[in-house]
């Protein structure tokens, strides 16, 4: 239950970030290239780590598939349109 409330809290923060991002829109041209250069390696590393942890949850934790359903239900509203 404690983890569930933490997931909900994180989901709300991510939702707020997405709303703010949608409001300002994506950068274009040179600014987009600059941001890609600066943050793309970090985002790739974070994505790889997240995928590894999701796999670990699915295969090594009792109730893993149910936990992943819960996690994805909190993240689904953030998916790109």
N, CA, C and O atoms as a DFTB+ gen file, in Angstrom:
324 C
 N C O
     1  1       0.830      -1.206       0.000
     2  2       0.000       0.000       0.000
     3  2       0.870       1.263       0.000
     4  3       0.553       2.247      -0.668
     5  1       1.972       1.218       0.762
     6  2       2.856       2.370       0.814
     7  2       3.456       2.643      -0.565
     8  3       3.545       3.791      -0.999
     9  1       3.863       1.574      -1.245
    10  2       4.429       1.732      -2.588
    11  2       3.374       2.256      -3.558
    12  3       3.677       3.048      -4.450
    13  1       2.141       1.811      -3.378
    14  2       1.064       2.269      -4.259
    15  2       0.849       3.778      -4.114
    16  3       0.664       4.479      -5.109
    17  1       0.872       4.267      -2.893
    18  2       0.685       5.702      -2.696
    19  2       1.880       6.483      -3.267
    20  3       1.714       7.580      -3.801
    21  1       3.070       5.913      -3.149
    22  2       4.255       6.555      -3.713
    23  2       4.155       6.591      -5.237
    24  3       4.499       7.598      -5.857
    25  1       3.685       5.498      -5.846
    26  2       3.497       5.462      -7.293
    27  2       2.491       6.513      -7.740
    28  3       2.686       7.185      -8.752
    29  1       1.423       6.644      -6.979
    30  2       0.413       7.640      -7.319
    31  2       1.011       9.044      -7.248
    32  3       0.756       9.877      -8.117
    33  1       1.792       9.297      -6.227
    34  2       2.435      10.600      -6.060
    35  2       3.384      10.888      -7.235
    36  3       3.385      11.990      -7.783
    37  1       4.177       9.902      -7.610
    38  2       5.099      10.069      -8.733
    39  2       4.317      10.282     -10.028
    40  3       4.685      11.123     -10.848
    41  1       3.243       9.520     -10.208
    42  2       2.405       9.679     -11.394
    43  2       1.829      11.081     -11.493
    44  3       1.749      11.647     -12.583
    45  1       1.427      11.644     -10.360
    46  2       0.885      13.013     -10.348
    47  2       1.959      14.033     -10.710
    48  3       1.689      14.979     -11.450
    49  1       3.172      13.848     -10.195
    50  2       4.263      14.756     -10.529
    51  2       4.583      14.679     -12.021
    52  3       4.771      15.703     -12.679
    53  1       4.644      13.446     -12.549
    54  2       4.924      13.284     -13.974
    55  2       3.822      13.897     -14.822
    56  3       4.091      14.480     -15.872
    57  1       2.591      13.766     -14.371
    58  2       1.464      14.355     -15.094
    59  2       1.597      15.876     -15.125
    60  3       1.327      16.504     -16.148
    61  1       2.009      16.461     -14.016
    62  2       2.220      17.908     -13.968
    63  2       3.327      18.323     -14.933
    64  3       3.192      19.316     -15.647
    65  1       4.431      17.557     -14.954
    66  2       5.514      17.850     -15.892
    67  2       5.019      17.785     -17.336
    68  3       5.372      18.632     -18.156
    69  1       4.207      16.785     -17.640
    70  2       3.701      16.629     -19.001
    71  2       2.808      17.811     -19.380
    72  3       2.897      18.317     -20.499
    73  1       1.958      18.250     -18.472
    74  2       1.091      19.395     -18.753
    75  2       1.930      20.641     -19.042
    76  3       1.631      21.399     -19.965
    77  1       2.970      20.842     -18.256
    78  2       3.841      21.992     -18.463
    79  2       4.573      21.889     -19.791
    80  3       4.713      22.882     -20.504
    81  1       5.041      20.690     -20.125
    82  2       5.727      20.471     -21.394
    83  2       4.780      20.728     -22.563
    84  3       5.142      21.396     -23.531
    85  1       3.568      20.193     -22.464
    86  2       2.583      20.390     -23.535
    87  2       2.270      21.873     -23.731
    88  3       2.035      22.324     -24.852
    89  1       2.270      22.618     -22.639
    90  2       1.954      24.041     -22.707
    91  2       3.040      24.827     -23.455
    92  3       2.730      25.711     -24.253
    93  1       4.305      24.502     -23.195
    94  2       5.379      25.242     -23.857
    95  2       5.740      24.664     -25.220
    96  3       6.337      25.355     -26.046
    97  1       5.385      23.404     -25.464
    98  2       5.658      22.787     -26.760
    99  2       7.092      22.310     -26.899
   100  3       7.948      22.575     -26.055
   101  1       7.324      21.600     -27.987
   102  2       8.656      21.057     -28.241
   103  2       9.570      22.138     -28.806
   104  3       9.128      23.012     -29.551
   105  1      10.842      22.069     -28.445
   106  2      11.790      23.017     -29.020
   107  2      12.029      22.694     -30.501
   108  3      11.765      21.578     -30.950
   109  1      12.511      23.645     -31.224
   110  2      12.764      23.428     -32.648
   111  2      14.193      23.803     -32.990
   112  3      14.883      24.484     -32.232
   113  1      14.610      23.343     -34.142
   114  2      15.894      23.730     -34.710
   115  2      17.094      23.528     -33.819
   116  3      17.318      22.448     -33.273
   117  1      17.854      24.582     -33.686
   118  2      19.112      24.534     -32.959
   119  2      18.922      24.184     -31.484
   120  3      19.728      23.452     -30.910
   121  1      17.873      24.699     -30.877
   122  2      17.614      24.410     -29.459
   123  2      17.342      22.928     -29.257
   124  3      17.821      22.337     -28.289
   125  1      16.572      22.314     -30.169
   126  2      16.283      20.883     -30.081
   127  2      17.573      20.071     -30.199
   128  3      17.778      19.119     -29.445
   129  1      18.432      20.438     -31.128
   130  2      19.705      19.740     -31.296
   131  2      20.566      19.866     -30.037
   132  3      21.192      18.899     -29.604
   133  1      20.590      21.042     -29.467
   134  2      21.372      21.278     -28.246
   135  2      20.864      20.410     -27.094
   136  3      21.652      19.794     -26.376
   137  1      19.546      20.369     -26.926
   138  2      18.964      19.562     -25.850
   139  2      19.176      18.076     -26.087
   140  3      19.463      17.330     -25.151
   141  1      19.035      17.641     -27.342
   142  2      19.290      16.232     -27.665
   143  2      20.720      15.851     -27.321
   144  3      20.967      14.808     -26.715
   145  1      21.650      16.695     -27.706
   146  2      23.060      16.420     -27.444
   147  2      23.330      16.348     -25.935
   148  3      24.099      15.509     -25.467
   149  1      22.691      17.229     -25.205
   150  2      22.935      17.315     -23.767
   151  2      22.265      16.175     -22.987
   152  3      22.868      15.606     -22.077
   153  1      21.003      15.842     -23.348
   154  2      20.231      14.934     -22.504
   155  2      19.978      13.543     -23.079
   156  3      19.592      12.644     -22.332
   157  1      20.178      13.336     -24.364
   158  2      19.857      12.042     -24.966
   159  2      20.624      10.882     -24.322
   160  3      20.011       9.858     -24.020
   161  1      21.944      11.002     -24.099
   162  2      22.655       9.881     -23.458
   163  2      22.100       9.545     -22.067
   164  3      21.984       8.375     -21.702
   165  1      21.762      10.580     -21.302
   166  2      21.213      10.356     -19.961
   167  2      19.854       9.663     -20.054
   168  3      19.575       8.735     -19.293
   169  1      19.013      10.108     -20.978
   170  2      17.689       9.499     -21.129
   171  2      17.798       8.046     -21.580
   172  3      17.017       7.202     -21.141
   173  1      18.758       7.748     -22.451
   174  2      18.953       6.369     -22.889
   175  2      19.385       5.503     -21.715
   176  3      18.917       4.373     -21.580
   177  1      20.264       6.010     -20.868
   178  2      20.726       5.262     -19.698
   179  2      19.581       5.021     -18.715
   180  3      19.444       3.922     -18.178
   181  1      18.771       6.035     -18.483
   182  2      17.634       5.904     -17.568
   183  2      16.621       4.898     -18.127
   184  3      16.083       4.075     -17.386
   185  1      16.368       4.968     -19.424
   186  2      15.430       4.042     -20.056
   187  2      15.927       2.607     -19.929
   188  3      15.145       1.706     -19.625
   189  1      17.203       2.391     -20.156
   190  2      17.778       1.045     -20.047
   191  2      17.647       0.524     -18.608
   192  3      17.299      -0.637     -18.393
   193  1      17.923       1.377     -17.643
   194  2      17.818       0.988     -16.232
   195  2      16.364       0.668     -15.874
   196  3      16.094      -0.313     -15.181
   197  1      15.439       1.492     -16.344
   198  2      14.021       1.258     -16.082
   199  2      13.561      -0.066     -16.678
   200  3      12.848      -0.830     -16.027
   201  1      13.966      -0.336     -17.906
   202  2      13.599      -1.592     -18.551
   203  2      14.142      -2.787     -17.765
   204  3      13.454      -3.795     -17.603
   205  1      15.367      -2.670     -17.283
   206  2      15.961      -3.736     -16.479
   207  2      15.183      -3.981     -15.195
   208  3      14.955      -5.127     -14.810
   209  1      14.776      -2.905     -14.537
   210  2      14.018      -3.039     -13.299
   211  2      12.619      -3.610     -13.549
   212  3      12.111      -4.403     -12.756
   213  1      12.007      -3.199     -14.656
   214  2      10.684      -3.744     -14.999
   215  2      10.798      -5.250     -15.261
   216  3       9.933      -6.023     -14.849
   217  1      11.855      -5.654     -15.940
   218  2      12.080      -7.070     -16.197
   219  2      12.319      -7.831     -14.894
   220  3      11.816      -8.939     -14.712
   221  1      13.085      -7.231     -13.998
   222  2      13.351      -7.854     -12.699
   223  2      12.058      -8.028     -11.912
   224  3      11.824      -9.085     -11.325
   225  1      11.231      -7.015     -11.898
   226  2       9.950      -7.104     -11.196
   227  2       9.099      -8.213     -11.790
   228  3       8.501      -9.003     -11.059
   229  1       9.045      -8.273     -13.116
   230  2       8.211      -9.262     -13.797
   231  2       8.662     -10.697     -13.531
   232  3       7.835     -11.607     -13.457
   233  1       9.968     -10.899     -13.389
   234  2      10.482     -12.269     -13.314
   235  2      10.934     -12.713     -11.928
   236  3      11.009     -13.915     -11.672
   237  1      11.234     -11.787     -11.032
   238  2      11.838     -12.184      -9.767
   239  2      11.044     -11.823      -8.527
   240  3      11.450     -12.170      -7.418
   241  1       9.933     -11.143      -8.684
   242  2       9.165     -10.717      -7.518
   243  2       7.783     -11.357      -7.566
   244  3       7.113     -11.346      -8.598
   245  1       7.369     -11.917      -6.426
   246  2       6.030     -12.493      -6.345
   247  2       5.000     -11.411      -6.660
   248  3       5.053     -10.311      -6.111
   249  1       4.070     -11.735      -7.545
   250  2       3.049     -10.768      -7.936
   251  2       3.566      -9.722      -8.902
   252  3       2.924      -8.692      -9.108
   253  1       4.724      -9.980      -9.496
   254  2       5.357      -9.021     -10.388
   255  2       4.466      -8.508     -11.511
   256  3       4.386      -7.299     -11.728
   257  1       3.786      -9.415     -12.237
   258  2       2.922      -8.927     -13.321
   259  2       1.831      -7.966     -12.825
   260  3       1.501      -6.994     -13.505
   261  1       1.281      -8.239     -11.654
   262  2       0.258      -7.342     -11.101
   263  2       0.860      -5.989     -10.722
   264  3       0.235      -4.945     -10.904
   265  1       2.067      -6.025     -10.198
   266  2       2.758      -4.785      -9.842
   267  2       3.004      -3.953     -11.099
   268  3       2.808      -2.737     -11.096
   269  1       3.433      -4.617     -12.168
   270  2       3.688      -3.903     -13.415
   271  2       2.412      -3.300     -13.992
   272  3       2.443      -2.204     -14.553
   273  1       1.293      -4.006     -13.857
   274  2       0.015      -3.447     -14.309
   275  2      -0.299      -2.165     -13.549
   276  3      -0.763      -1.185     -14.131
   277  1      -0.044      -2.183     -12.255
   278  2      -0.288      -1.008     -11.429
   279  2       0.615       0.150     -11.853
   280  3       0.162       1.287     -11.987
   281  1       1.880      -0.150     -12.060
   282  2       2.824       0.880     -12.481
   283  2       2.403       1.473     -13.818
   284  3       2.353       2.694     -13.972
   285  1       2.103       0.620     -14.776
   286  2       1.742       1.118     -16.108
   287  2       0.416       1.873     -16.086
   288  3       0.208       2.771     -16.901
   289  1      -0.478       1.525     -15.172
   290  2      -1.743       2.276     -15.101
   291  2      -1.493       3.723     -14.655
   292  3      -2.228       4.630     -15.047
   293  1      -0.471       3.931     -13.849
   294  2      -0.128       5.292     -13.405
   295  2       0.632       6.053     -14.490
   296  3       0.568       7.281     -14.553
   297  1       1.345       5.328     -15.335
   298  2       2.145       5.983     -16.370
   299  2       1.408       6.142     -17.695
   300  3       1.795       6.971     -18.519
   301  1       0.355       5.361     -17.913
   302  2      -0.355       5.378     -19.192
   303  2      -0.836       6.782     -19.592
   304  3      -0.708       7.135     -20.765
   305  1      -1.371       7.584     -18.696
   306  2      -1.814       8.913     -19.115
   307  2      -0.693       9.801     -19.644
   308  3      -0.958      10.810     -20.297
   309  1       0.548       9.437     -19.370
   310  2       1.682      10.252     -19.780
   311  2       2.196       9.891     -21.165
   312  3       3.035      10.600     -21.722
   313  1       1.700       8.791     -21.723
   314  2       2.192       8.333     -23.017
   315  2       1.934       9.395     -24.083
   316  3       0.938      10.117     -24.041
   317  1       2.854       9.466     -25.033
   318  2       2.697      10.443     -26.112
   319  2       1.447      10.109     -26.930
   320  3       1.067       8.949     -27.091
   321  1       0.837      11.162     -27.432
   322  2      -0.374      10.986     -28.233
   323  2      -0.026      10.627     -29.648
   324  3      -0.918      10.438     -30.475
